[in-house]
Amino acid sequence: MYMGTNSLMYYITVSWLSSMLTAFGFSAAQAGTLQGLMQIAAVLPGFLLAPLVGRTKDQSGIAIATAALMALGIAGFLLAPTWSAAWAMSFGAGSGAGLVLALMFMSLRTDSAARAAALSGMSQSVGYFLAAFGPPLAGETHDFFGSWTIPLVACLVLAAAMAGFGALAGRSRQIVSVGSEPAE
C-alpha cells in the first residue's frame, strides 16, 4: 500500500500538473518547465537514499519523510501556486524517494530471493493497479467541480495514508513465510 499510494499520487500529479499550473495562471511553457523540474527532482533522491537506508534497520522515519515531502508539494500547489517551482521539487523528491524506498523494502523485508520476488510481484501489481485509476478519477473530479481543489485535497489524504503505510513498512521486520510471525 505504501508503493500504491505513492504511485497513485505520482500518476495523478504527472498526468495533470501542467493543466493545474495553467489553471493557476502559468503559461504552457512555464507549466512544462515545472513539470520537467519535478521529474528531475524525482531522480535525485536515488543517489542519496541507498547509503542512508543501508545504515538503518528501521526506515519508518524515512518513509514518513517521503510522504511529507509529497504532501508539502501538494499543499503548496493548492495554497501558494506562485511558488510552484519549490513545490514541484518537493513533490518530485518525495515521490522519487518513495519509489526507491518501496523497491528497497522488497529485499529488506524478506529473507530470500524467492520471497523478495513474490513480494515485488504482489506490491507492484497492487500498486500499479491502484495507480491506474488515479488520473481518470482526478480528471473527472476536476471536470465535475470545475476546480483542482478536490483532487489536490484527495492527494493530501493519500499522503497521510502513505505516511501510515510507510511507518508500518519501514519497521525493522522481515517476512519469513506466509502465516508466521515476522522476525525482529
Secondary structure as UniProt FT lines:
FT   HELIX           2..23
FT   TURN            24..25
FT   HELIX           28..43
FT   HELIX           45..54
FT   HELIX           60..79
FT   HELIX           81..83
FT   HELIX           84..108
FT   HELIX           113..132
FT   HELIX           134..145
FT   HELIX           149..169
FT   STRAND          174..175
FT   TURN            178..179
//
